[in-house]
Amino acid sequence: MLDLDELSKNREKANANKLGNLDSMKTQVSSLKTSINLTVGQLNKKANFDSLERKIEVLEADIDTLSLKFVIPTFITSAHLNKLMDTEGIGNIVTVDDRFIVAQTDRSITVTTGQSFAVEVSSLIKDKDCKLVATLTSSSGEKASPQVKYYEKDEYRITSTCNCEGDWKMKITVADEHVKGSPVNIKVEKLGLVRTSGKLTDYIQGAHQVSDVMAENNGCVLVTSVSKEILRFNQSGSFVNKLLTPEGTNAYRMHRMSNGNIVYSNLKNCIFMCDDKLSTICSFGKDKMILQGGLDVDENKRILYVADGDEHCVFKFNIDKKSMLGKIGSKGSNTGKFKQPRDVAITKEGNIVVADTENDRIQIFNADGQKAKVIIGHGKEDGKVIHPSCVTVDADDNLIISSEYKVQLFDKNGVFKRRIDHKHDGLQLPLGSSVISYRPRRLAVANYGANDIKCFNY
């Protein structure tokens, strides 16, 4: 918009100069005519008269030519351009709004307090010097400082965090003009307990205790209880329906793969893989395992990992050939050994994290399962664990550890960040957990002792 205004000013200046030149030429013509009249009265030499007459003809021709070329345009300033663009028949006008566009999914987002988030902006012009400016302000006047980064593919990523709950707006501009999709509306929710579901016995008959939760691709949450029935709830916690496992099986712990298939343990002698309707595809490890616990899949390496509490190890299977590849660890208390491990999870780097339950610690192994290290030790204080039962790796490669009476957040190296629940939230022997949302960042926990599901913003 500023470029159009500057162009208008330059054109007006040029037009003023041309008008000045025209007035000067007219003055010359008037002076020559006066000279002719004087000459005619005083001179009888035809040559002088003819010379003056020819000068007049040349000047008049110049004036006519200049008059034809000199057209003063009607210029549309930026103040009227937006209104004009709303009318029909004007064609496509490229403005700042059209050249920079906020991704549709980023125009209204919900996050938790302190959660990092990114807003993507695409550009139709290849000019990394055309800088975006982003400001972030809450309804109460709090401010944050977003970071804007340009990528070679003519895309911008704006990252930030909001450190207090409430409604925020991110204004994204180029030369003080909003880009398309600005301002971005951001709702920031508080950390901690969001809701508790009803007792599992409200939905399923028999003496069954909740054992695991898993997010589906459609946003719903599946809940297991070592029975044939798997309960489905929506994101708001309302019951949707039930799924039934195949005859002769039940579901204890679950893992969803990127293609939608589900792998689940059943506390018996094998692991099952099924589709999203629970139709069995194949099984693993029949008669090789005794008490399977949590499980995870490294889809890059095509390896299934299963924690076995009775065998005191983690089994490895090739998910394509359905063959056992070996196992990690054995019974003991030294580093690299286990006592009744209950869960295993894979980080983005392919490292293997194990809940070494009866040793009261979390161990991490390299991708080959050879080098082991204790990254979280025994203790009641925050940052320590007692009887860890579940390891969940989120999209930021954080470790979420469920242990006796609490759930905690660590980075991928085991450095403590914070406790996710609070002392009086009612967690009693939490088992499986699953991240069910990333905007906002939300965790569902199978609360075994109270036989319900608790959801936390974290």
matplotlib code that plots the C-alpha trace (Angstrom):
import matplotlib.pyplot as plt

x = [0.0, 2.8, 4.4, 1.2, 1.0, 4.6, 4.0, 1.0, 3.2, 5.9, 3.3, 1.8, 5.3, 6.1, 2.7, 3.4, 6.8, 5.2, 2.5, 5.3, 7.0, 3.8, 3.2, 6.7, 6.2, 3.0, 4.8, 7.4, 4.7, 3.1, 6.5, 7.2, 3.8, 4.5, 7.9, 6.2, 3.8, 6.7, 8.8, 6.0, 5.6, 9.3, 10.9, 10.2, 12.5, 10.5, 13.3, 13.0, 9.2, 9.5, 12.0, 9.7, 6.7, 8.5, 9.5, 5.9, 4.7, 7.3, 6.4, 2.6, 3.3, 5.2, 2.4, -0.2, 2.0, 2.6, -1.1, -2.1, 0.4, -0.1, -3.0, -3.4, -4.6, -7.2, -5.2, -6.7, -5.0, -4.7, -7.5, -10.0, -8.5, -10.1, -13.5, -12.9, -11.7, -15.2, -16.9, -17.5, -15.6, -12.4, -10.3, -7.6, -5.6, -2.6, -2.2, -0.3, -3.4, -3.0, 0.8, 1.1, -1.4, -1.7, -2.3, -6.0, -5.4, -3.4, -5.9, -7.6, -5.7, -5.9, -2.8, -1.9, 0.0, 3.6, 3.1, 5.3, 3.3, 4.0, 2.0, 2.8, 2.6, 3.1, 4.2, 3.5, 6.6, 10.3, 11.7, 13.2, 13.9, 10.2, 10.0, 6.9, 6.4, 4.4, 3.1, 1.3, -1.0, -3.6, -6.9, -5.5, -2.6, 0.1, 2.6, 4.9, 7.7, 7.1, 10.1, 9.7, 11.9, 12.0, 12.4, 13.7, 10.3, 8.8, 7.3, 7.5, 7.2, 6.2, 6.9, 6.0, 4.5, 1.9, 2.6, -0.9, -4.3, -6.9, -7.5, -4.6, -4.2, -1.2, -1.0, 1.0, 1.9, 4.1, 4.8, 2.0, -0.6, -2.3, -1.6, -4.5, -5.6, -4.3, -4.9, -4.6, -6.9, -5.2, -7.0, -4.7, -6.0, -4.6, -2.5, -3.8, -6.8, -9.5, -12.0, -12.6, -14.8, -17.4, -16.5, -15.7, -18.4, -21.0, -20.3, -19.1, -20.3, -18.1, -15.1, -12.9, -10.3, -9.2, -5.8, -5.0, -6.2, -5.3, -6.1, -7.7, -7.1, -10.7, -10.0, -11.9, -10.3, -10.3, -10.3, -9.3, -9.9, -8.5, -11.9, -13.4, -15.0, -13.1, -14.9, -14.9, -15.3, -15.2, -12.8, -15.3, -15.4, -18.9, -19.4, -19.8, -19.9, -18.2, -15.8, -15.4, -12.1, -12.0, -13.2, -10.8, -8.9, -9.0, -7.1, -4.7, -2.3, -2.5, -0.5, -1.9, 0.3, 0.4, -1.7, -4.5, -3.7, -3.8, -1.3, -2.5, -1.3, -3.8, -1.9, -1.9, 0.6, 0.8, 0.4, -2.4, -2.4, -5.8, -7.3, -9.3, -12.4, -10.5, -10.4, -7.3, -4.5, -1.8, -0.2, 3.3, 5.2, 2.8, 4.1, 7.2, 5.8, 4.2, 3.0, 3.0, 2.8, 3.1, 4.3, 5.5, 6.5, 9.5, 7.9, 11.1, 12.9, 9.7, 10.3, 7.7, 8.9, 7.0, 7.7, 7.3, 7.1, 7.5, 10.4, 12.1, 12.9, 11.7, 11.0, 11.6, 9.7, 9.8, 6.3, 6.5, 7.9, 6.1, 9.4, 11.1, 14.4, 15.6, 15.2, 16.7, 17.7, 17.3, 16.5, 18.6, 19.2, 22.4, 22.1, 20.7, 18.8, 15.1, 12.7, 9.2, 9.3, 5.8, 6.2, 8.5, 8.5, 10.5, 11.8, 12.1, 15.8, 15.0, 16.2, 14.3, 12.9, 11.8, 9.8, 11.9, 9.0, 10.3, 13.8, 11.9, 13.7, 13.6, 16.3, 17.1, 18.9, 20.4, 18.7, 20.5, 19.5, 23.1, 24.1, 21.9, 21.7, 19.4, 17.9, 15.3, 15.9, 14.0, 12.3, 9.1, 10.0, 9.2, 11.7, 11.9, 9.7, 8.3, 6.9, 6.8, 4.1, 3.9, 6.2, 4.7, 6.7, 4.9, 5.4, 8.1, 10.0, 9.2, 8.8, 5.6, 6.1, 3.2, 4.3, 2.7, 0.2, 1.6, 2.3, 5.5, 7.0, 10.6, 12.7, 14.1, 17.2, 15.2, 15.6, 12.5, 10.2, 7.2, 4.5, 1.4, -1.2, -1.6, -1.6, -5.3, -6.4, -7.1, -4.6, -4.3, -2.0, -2.1, -1.4, -1.5, -1.6, -2.0, -1.6, -5.1, -4.6, -1.7, -3.7, -4.1, -1.5, -3.7, -3.1, -5.5, -4.6, -6.0, -6.5, -6.5, -7.0, -10.1, -11.2, -11.7, -10.1, -8.5, -7.5, -4.9, -3.6, 0.2]
y = [0.0, 2.4, 1.7, 2.9, 6.0, 6.9, 6.3, 8.7, 11.4, 11.0, 11.2, 14.4, 15.9, 15.0, 16.4, 19.7, 20.0, 19.3, 22.0, 24.4, 23.7, 24.2, 27.6, 28.6, 27.7, 29.6, 32.7, 32.3, 32.3, 35.4, 37.2, 36.2, 37.5, 40.8, 40.9, 40.1, 43.0, 45.4, 44.0, 44.3, 47.9, 48.7, 46.4, 45.8, 42.9, 39.8, 37.4, 38.6, 38.2, 34.7, 33.6, 34.7, 33.1, 29.8, 29.9, 30.5, 27.4, 25.2, 26.4, 25.9, 22.3, 21.5, 22.8, 20.7, 17.6, 18.2, 18.8, 15.5, 13.5, 15.3, 13.3, 13.6, 10.2, 9.7, 7.8, 5.5, 5.9, 3.1, 4.6, 3.8, 0.5, -1.8, -0.5, -0.7, -4.3, -5.3, -4.2, -6.5, -6.4, -4.8, -8.0, -9.4, -6.8, -8.2, -6.5, -7.4, -9.4, -11.6, -12.0, -13.2, -15.8, -17.3, -21.1, -21.8, -24.2, -21.6, -18.7, -19.7, -22.0, -23.2, -23.9, -24.4, -21.9, -21.9, -24.2, -23.5, -23.1, -22.1, -20.1, -20.7, -17.9, -18.6, -15.9, -15.5, -13.5, -14.6, -11.8, -12.7, -9.1, -8.3, -8.9, -9.9, -8.3, -10.2, -8.9, -10.9, -9.3, -10.6, -9.1, -8.0, -6.2, -8.9, -9.1, -11.7, -11.6, -13.9, -15.1, -14.8, -17.1, -17.2, -20.4, -20.8, -22.1, -18.6, -19.6, -18.0, -19.7, -17.5, -19.2, -18.1, -19.0, -17.3, -17.4, -16.6, -18.0, -16.0, -14.7, -13.5, -12.0, -12.2, -9.3, -10.2, -7.3, -6.2, -2.4, -1.9, -3.7, -6.9, -10.1, -12.3, -14.3, -11.7, -11.2, -14.9, -15.7, -17.7, -19.1, -20.1, -22.6, -23.2, -26.2, -29.1, -31.3, -30.7, -33.4, -36.8, -39.4, -41.5, -44.8, -47.5, -49.6, -47.1, -48.4, -52.0, -54.9, -57.0, -56.4, -54.7, -52.0, -49.4, -50.2, -48.0, -45.2, -44.4, -41.6, -42.5, -40.7, -39.3, -37.6, -40.1, -42.0, -45.8, -47.2, -50.8, -52.8, -56.3, -57.3, -58.0, -54.5, -51.4, -48.2, -45.2, -41.6, -38.3, -35.5, -33.9, -37.2, -38.3, -42.0, -42.9, -46.7, -50.1, -52.2, -55.9, -57.7, -61.1, -64.2, -65.5, -62.2, -59.2, -55.9, -54.7, -52.1, -50.5, -48.7, -47.0, -47.1, -44.3, -46.3, -46.7, -50.3, -51.1, -53.4, -54.6, -56.9, -59.2, -60.5, -63.9, -65.5, -63.2, -59.7, -58.9, -56.5, -55.4, -52.8, -49.8, -52.0, -54.6, -57.3, -59.3, -59.0, -61.1, -62.0, -62.0, -64.1, -66.9, -69.0, -66.8, -64.2, -64.6, -61.2, -58.5, -54.9, -51.8, -51.8, -49.4, -49.7, -48.1, -47.8, -46.7, -49.9, -52.0, -53.3, -54.0, -53.6, -55.3, -55.1, -58.4, -58.3, -62.0, -62.4, -59.2, -58.0, -56.2, -58.4, -57.3, -58.4, -57.7, -56.5, -57.5, -61.0, -61.5, -63.0, -62.4, -60.5, -61.0, -59.2, -56.4, -56.9, -59.6, -59.9, -57.8, -54.4, -53.3, -50.8, -52.6, -55.1, -55.0, -56.1, -56.4, -53.7, -52.6, -50.3, -49.3, -46.3, -45.1, -41.6, -39.7, -40.6, -44.3, -44.6, -47.1, -45.9, -48.5, -48.2, -50.5, -50.8, -52.8, -51.1, -47.8, -46.1, -45.2, -46.5, -45.5, -47.6, -46.6, -47.7, -51.0, -51.8, -52.1, -49.0, -48.4, -45.4, -44.6, -41.2, -41.0, -42.5, -43.6, -41.2, -39.7, -36.1, -34.5, -35.5, -39.1, -42.1, -45.0, -48.0, -46.3, -47.9, -46.0, -44.0, -41.8, -39.8, -36.7, -34.8, -32.6, -35.7, -35.1, -38.1, -38.4, -40.8, -42.3, -43.6, -44.2, -41.4, -38.9, -38.1, -36.0, -34.3, -34.7, -33.9, -36.6, -36.9, -37.3, -33.7, -32.9, -30.1, -30.2, -32.4, -32.6, -33.5, -31.9, -33.6, -33.5, -34.5, -38.0, -40.0, -43.6, -46.0, -44.5, -47.0, -46.2, -42.6, -41.0, -37.6, -36.9, -33.4, -31.1, -27.8, -27.7, -30.1, -32.6, -36.0, -38.8, -41.1, -44.5, -44.0, -47.7, -47.2, -45.1, -46.9, -43.7, -41.5, -38.2, -35.6, -32.9, -29.9, -29.9]
z = [0.0, 0.8, -2.6, -4.3, -2.3, -3.0, -6.8, -6.6, -5.0, -7.7, -10.5, -9.1, -8.9, -12.5, -13.7, -11.9, -13.7, -17.1, -16.4, -15.6, -18.9, -20.8, -19.2, -20.1, -23.7, -23.9, -22.5, -25.3, -27.9, -26.5, -26.5, -30.1, -31.2, -29.6, -31.3, -34.7, -34.3, -33.5, -36.4, -38.9, -38.0, -38.1, -40.7, -44.3, -44.6, -45.5, -44.3, -40.7, -40.7, -42.3, -39.6, -36.8, -38.4, -38.6, -34.9, -34.0, -36.1, -34.4, -30.9, -31.6, -32.9, -29.7, -27.6, -29.4, -29.1, -25.4, -24.8, -26.4, -24.4, -21.2, -19.5, -15.8, -14.5, -11.8, -9.1, -6.5, -3.1, -0.6, 1.5, -1.3, -2.6, -0.1, -0.9, -4.6, -4.3, -2.9, -6.1, -9.0, -12.3, -11.1, -11.6, -9.4, -7.4, -5.5, -2.2, 1.0, 2.0, -1.1, -1.0, 2.6, 3.9, 7.4, 7.2, 7.6, 10.5, 12.4, 12.3, 15.5, 18.0, 21.6, 23.7, 27.3, 29.5, 28.5, 25.6, 22.5, 19.3, 15.7, 13.1, 9.5, 6.9, 3.1, 0.7, -3.1, -3.6, -3.4, -1.2, 2.1, 2.7, 2.9, 6.6, 8.6, 11.9, 14.7, 18.0, 20.6, 23.2, 25.7, 26.4, 29.8, 28.2, 28.7, 25.9, 24.4, 21.8, 18.9, 16.8, 13.0, 10.8, 7.0, 5.0, 1.5, 0.3, 0.7, 4.1, 7.4, 10.8, 13.8, 17.2, 20.7, 24.1, 26.3, 30.0, 31.3, 30.5, 28.6, 25.1, 23.0, 19.5, 17.2, 14.8, 11.7, 9.4, 6.5, 6.5, 9.0, 6.8, 8.1, 6.1, 5.2, 8.3, 10.8, 13.6, 14.8, 17.8, 20.5, 23.5, 26.4, 28.9, 32.4, 33.3, 35.4, 35.7, 33.1, 33.9, 35.4, 33.6, 35.4, 37.0, 34.4, 36.0, 34.7, 31.2, 31.6, 33.6, 35.8, 38.1, 35.5, 36.3, 33.7, 32.3, 29.3, 27.1, 23.5, 21.1, 17.7, 14.4, 14.6, 17.9, 20.1, 23.0, 23.5, 27.0, 28.0, 31.1, 30.5, 29.0, 25.6, 25.6, 24.6, 25.4, 23.1, 24.4, 22.6, 23.4, 25.8, 27.8, 26.7, 26.0, 22.3, 22.0, 22.6, 20.5, 21.0, 20.7, 18.8, 20.5, 23.1, 23.5, 25.7, 25.7, 28.4, 26.9, 23.4, 20.7, 17.6, 14.5, 11.9, 9.4, 12.0, 12.9, 16.7, 18.5, 21.9, 24.7, 26.5, 29.5, 27.9, 25.5, 22.5, 21.1, 18.5, 15.6, 14.3, 12.1, 13.4, 13.6, 15.8, 13.1, 13.7, 11.2, 12.9, 16.2, 17.7, 20.2, 20.9, 23.8, 24.2, 26.6, 30.0, 31.3, 28.6, 29.6, 27.6, 24.0, 21.2, 17.6, 15.8, 12.4, 10.7, 11.8, 11.7, 15.2, 17.9, 21.5, 24.4, 28.1, 29.9, 33.7, 34.3, 31.9, 33.2, 29.7, 26.6, 23.6, 20.0, 17.0, 13.3, 12.5, 8.8, 9.2, 12.6, 13.9, 17.2, 17.0, 20.5, 23.8, 25.8, 29.5, 32.0, 35.7, 38.1, 39.6, 37.8, 34.9, 31.9, 33.9, 35.0, 37.7, 36.4, 33.7, 32.8, 29.8, 27.0, 24.6, 21.6, 21.2, 18.0, 17.9, 18.2, 21.8, 24.0, 27.3, 29.9, 33.0, 35.3, 37.8, 40.8, 40.5, 40.9, 38.0, 34.3, 32.0, 28.5, 25.9, 22.5, 19.3, 19.3, 22.9, 24.0, 26.0, 29.0, 31.4, 34.4, 33.7, 36.5, 39.9, 42.9, 45.3, 46.5, 45.7, 42.3, 39.6, 41.1, 40.7, 42.7, 40.8, 37.4, 35.2, 32.0, 29.7, 27.0, 24.4, 23.1, 19.8, 21.4, 22.5, 26.1, 28.5, 30.5, 33.4, 35.4, 38.7, 42.1, 42.7, 40.2, 36.6, 35.7, 32.6, 31.7, 28.7, 26.5, 28.7, 31.9, 33.1, 35.3, 34.0, 36.2, 37.8, 35.6, 38.2, 41.6, 45.0, 45.5, 42.0, 43.1, 41.1, 42.5, 40.8, 37.3, 34.5, 30.8, 29.4, 26.0, 24.6, 23.1, 21.9, 21.0, 20.7, 23.6, 24.9, 26.8, 28.4, 29.3, 32.2, 33.1, 36.9, 37.9, 41.7, 41.3, 38.1, 36.1, 33.4, 34.2, 31.6, 32.2, 30.4, 30.5]

ax = plt.figure().add_subplot(projection="3d")
ax.plot(x, y, z, "-o")
ax.set_aspect("equal")
plt.show()
